[in-house]
Amino acid sequence: MIILKYYNNNYHIRDKGFSNPVTTADTEADTFLGNTILAEFPGDGWLSEETKDSTERLSKQRVWVVDPLDGTIEFIRGIPEFVVSVALTIDREPVVGVIYNPLTKEMFSAMTGSASRLNGNEIHCSANTELHEATVYVSRSETKSGLWKPFEDMFKMLIVSGSIANKLVHTAANYSDLTISLRPKNEWDICAADLIVRNAGGLLINRDLNPIRYNSENPFIPNGLIAGPPQLLEKVKPLFKI
């Protein structure tokens, strides 16, 4: 696989912005996915982190929303918390979502009308109802910046992990009760994971407490997000609303 060809090997790194590196693995994986998917579905739209955006997608009913390597910083550091994220949206809603970790061989998947699965086995979000007993996936950079200091005593445990897509699908599989991000995200970071969380019995909302629509003109989610089972989201909402 393209990504593993470069993992712990030689590749080029450049910065797209502050703390936003891109590697040869990102760009080659993006090219492969774009060529493969759009050859099969040539009339579809395309929104990917590593492809120059085009407003042409806004007129399309079917749009693929892709992150060829979510967790690039973890990939660079040799931490196995990076994934490929591919979603198909129809009328701005995800209808197919696949997230794959090429190192751990974890394949998370969902499609409209079916259960979410991990390597073929059905998964479900936590049944926990108490915030003080909840475990929460949080970002390394947010923790390092001290953003979680005001909230760390509200939960049983904060679990620091990389790749928002990876955190979300592991919450869908009940590895944690919640995933919360305090910083902005982009649609390609979360689109596939959103469907996987939903079909596992959970919800993903932004910190304005609204569900997210995809294939937006500006695919930027400015206020972060909250994901997990509905009974916990109701209790956590007042703590994290902007």
KAKA-V464648 format. One record per residue. RES is the residue in one small letter. BURIAL is + if it has 9 or more other C-alpha atoms within 8 Angstrom, else -. D_LAST is the distance of its C-alpha to the last C-alpha in Angstrom with 2 decimals. Layout:
BEGIN
res->RES burial->BURIAL d_last->D_LAST
res->RES burial->BURIAL d_last->D_LAST
END
This chain:
BEGIN
res->m burial->- d_last->40.92
res->i burial->- d_last->39.67
res->i burial->+ d_last->36.85
res->l burial->- d_last->39.14
res->k burial->- d_last->41.79
res->y burial->+ d_last->39.68
res->y burial->+ d_last->38.09
res->n burial->- d_last->39.58
res->n burial->- d_last->41.79
res->n burial->- d_last->42.11
res->y burial->- d_last->39.67
res->h burial->- d_last->38.19
res->i burial->- d_last->34.71
res->r burial->- d_last->33.05
res->d burial->+ d_last->29.64
res->k burial->- d_last->27.57
res->g burial->- d_last->25.08
res->f burial->- d_last->23.64
res->s burial->- d_last->23.80
res->n burial->- d_last->24.51
res->p burial->+ d_last->28.16
res->v burial->+ d_last->30.21
res->t burial->+ d_last->33.56
res->t burial->+ d_last->36.69
res->a burial->+ d_last->35.63
res->d burial->+ d_last->32.45
res->t burial->+ d_last->34.48
res->e burial->+ d_last->37.50
res->a burial->+ d_last->35.53
res->d burial->+ d_last->33.71
res->t burial->- d_last->37.08
res->f burial->- d_last->38.62
res->l burial->+ d_last->35.91
res->g burial->+ d_last->35.85
res->n burial->- d_last->39.63
res->t burial->- d_last->40.06
res->i burial->+ d_last->37.54
res->l burial->+ d_last->38.26
res->a burial->- d_last->41.99
res->e burial->- d_last->41.64
res->f burial->- d_last->39.31
res->p burial->- d_last->40.17
res->g burial->- d_last->38.59
res->d burial->+ d_last->35.07
res->g burial->+ d_last->32.18
res->w burial->+ d_last->30.77
res->l burial->+ d_last->27.39
res->s burial->+ d_last->27.57
res->e burial->+ d_last->26.03
res->e burial->+ d_last->29.53
res->t burial->- d_last->31.01
res->k burial->- d_last->30.78
res->d burial->- d_last->28.70
res->s burial->- d_last->30.56
res->t burial->- d_last->29.52
res->e burial->- d_last->32.38
res->r burial->+ d_last->30.14
res->l burial->+ d_last->28.28
res->s burial->- d_last->31.53
res->k burial->+ d_last->32.05
res->q burial->+ d_last->31.55
res->r burial->+ d_last->31.69
res->v burial->+ d_last->29.64
res->w burial->+ d_last->29.58
res->v burial->+ d_last->26.36
res->v burial->+ d_last->27.47
res->d burial->+ d_last->26.67
res->p burial->+ d_last->30.15
res->l burial->+ d_last->29.05
res->d burial->+ d_last->25.56
res->g burial->+ d_last->25.67
res->t burial->+ d_last->27.96
res->i burial->- d_last->27.42
res->e burial->+ d_last->28.54
res->f burial->+ d_last->31.42
res->i burial->+ d_last->32.54
res->r burial->- d_last->32.41
res->g burial->- d_last->34.34
res->i burial->- d_last->31.69
res->p burial->- d_last->32.08
res->e burial->+ d_last->28.40
res->f burial->+ d_last->28.50
res->v burial->+ d_last->28.92
res->v burial->+ d_last->29.91
res->s burial->+ d_last->27.54
res->v burial->+ d_last->29.04
res->a burial->+ d_last->27.76
res->l burial->+ d_last->29.40
res->t burial->+ d_last->27.42
res->i burial->+ d_last->29.14
res->d burial->- d_last->27.61
res->r burial->+ d_last->24.25
res->e burial->- d_last->24.21
res->p burial->+ d_last->25.31
res->v burial->+ d_last->28.74
res->v burial->+ d_last->29.99
res->g burial->+ d_last->28.29
res->v burial->+ d_last->30.17
res->i burial->+ d_last->29.06
res->y burial->+ d_last->31.85
res->n burial->+ d_last->32.25
res->p burial->+ d_last->35.67
res->l burial->- d_last->36.32
res->t burial->- d_last->35.65
res->k burial->- d_last->36.79
res->e burial->+ d_last->33.89
res->m burial->+ d_last->33.52
res->f burial->+ d_last->30.59
res->s burial->+ d_last->31.02
res->a burial->+ d_last->30.13
res->m burial->+ d_last->31.13
res->t burial->+ d_last->30.47
res->g burial->- d_last->32.43
res->s burial->- d_last->33.10
res->a burial->+ d_last->31.85
res->s burial->+ d_last->30.05
res->r burial->+ d_last->32.53
res->l burial->+ d_last->33.04
res->n burial->- d_last->36.49
res->g burial->- d_last->37.62
res->n burial->- d_last->36.52
res->e burial->- d_last->34.06
res->i burial->+ d_last->30.78
res->h burial->+ d_last->28.30
res->c burial->+ d_last->24.97
res->s burial->+ d_last->25.10
res->a burial->- d_last->26.30
res->n burial->+ d_last->24.74
res->t burial->- d_last->23.09
res->e burial->- d_last->22.22
res->l burial->+ d_last->19.24
res->h burial->- d_last->21.58
res->e burial->- d_last->23.88
res->a burial->+ d_last->21.44
res->t burial->+ d_last->21.81
res->v burial->+ d_last->18.93
res->y burial->+ d_last->19.49
res->v burial->+ d_last->17.62
res->s burial->+ d_last->18.38
res->r burial->+ d_last->21.22
res->s burial->- d_last->19.78
res->e burial->+ d_last->16.45
res->t burial->+ d_last->18.70
res->k burial->- d_last->21.16
res->s burial->- d_last->18.69
res->g burial->- d_last->17.76
res->l burial->+ d_last->14.07
res->w burial->- d_last->14.99
res->k burial->- d_last->16.95
res->p burial->- d_last->14.63
res->f burial->- d_last->14.47
res->e burial->+ d_last->17.97
res->d burial->- d_last->19.74
res->m burial->- d_last->17.72
res->f burial->+ d_last->19.47
res->k burial->+ d_last->23.08
res->m burial->- d_last->22.77
res->l burial->+ d_last->20.65
res->i burial->- d_last->22.66
res->v burial->+ d_last->22.42
res->s burial->+ d_last->23.37
res->g burial->+ d_last->23.53
res->s burial->+ d_last->22.84
res->i burial->+ d_last->19.73
res->a burial->+ d_last->22.17
res->n burial->+ d_last->24.40
res->k burial->+ d_last->21.80
res->l burial->+ d_last->20.71
res->v burial->+ d_last->24.35
res->h burial->+ d_last->25.29
res->t burial->+ d_last->22.68
res->a burial->+ d_last->24.32
res->a burial->+ d_last->27.58
res->n burial->+ d_last->26.50
res->y burial->- d_last->26.82
res->s burial->+ d_last->23.52
res->d burial->+ d_last->21.48
res->l burial->+ d_last->18.07
res->t burial->+ d_last->16.74
res->i burial->+ d_last->13.27
res->s burial->+ d_last->12.37
res->l burial->+ d_last->9.87
res->r burial->- d_last->11.46
res->p burial->+ d_last->12.33
res->k burial->+ d_last->15.06
res->n burial->+ d_last->17.72
res->e burial->+ d_last->19.24
res->w burial->+ d_last->22.36
res->d burial->+ d_last->20.64
res->i burial->+ d_last->19.66
res->c burial->+ d_last->21.64
res->a burial->+ d_last->24.61
res->a burial->+ d_last->22.70
res->d burial->+ d_last->20.59
res->l burial->+ d_last->23.93
res->i burial->+ d_last->25.30
res->v burial->+ d_last->22.46
res->r burial->+ d_last->22.82
res->n burial->+ d_last->26.59
res->a burial->+ d_last->26.45
res->g burial->+ d_last->24.84
res->g burial->+ d_last->21.18
res->l burial->+ d_last->18.07
res->l burial->+ d_last->15.72
res->i burial->+ d_last->12.39
res->n burial->+ d_last->9.57
res->r burial->+ d_last->6.04
res->d burial->- d_last->5.89
res->l burial->- d_last->8.68
res->n burial->- d_last->11.43
res->p burial->- d_last->14.54
res->i burial->- d_last->15.51
res->r burial->- d_last->18.60
res->y burial->+ d_last->20.83
res->n burial->+ d_last->23.31
res->s burial->- d_last->21.01
res->e burial->- d_last->22.44
res->n burial->- d_last->19.80
res->p burial->+ d_last->19.20
res->f burial->- d_last->16.11
res->i burial->+ d_last->12.80
res->p burial->- d_last->10.55
res->n burial->+ d_last->7.43
res->g burial->+ d_last->9.68
res->l burial->+ d_last->10.65
res->i burial->+ d_last->11.92
res->a burial->+ d_last->15.61
res->g burial->+ d_last->18.30
res->p burial->+ d_last->20.30
res->p burial->+ d_last->18.99
res->q burial->- d_last->20.04
res->l burial->+ d_last->17.84
res->l burial->+ d_last->14.75
res->e burial->- d_last->15.07
res->k burial->- d_last->15.11
res->v burial->+ d_last->12.42
res->k burial->+ d_last->9.70
res->p burial->- d_last->9.13
res->l burial->- d_last->9.00
res->f burial->- d_last->6.32
res->k burial->- d_last->3.81
res->i burial->- d_last->0.00
END
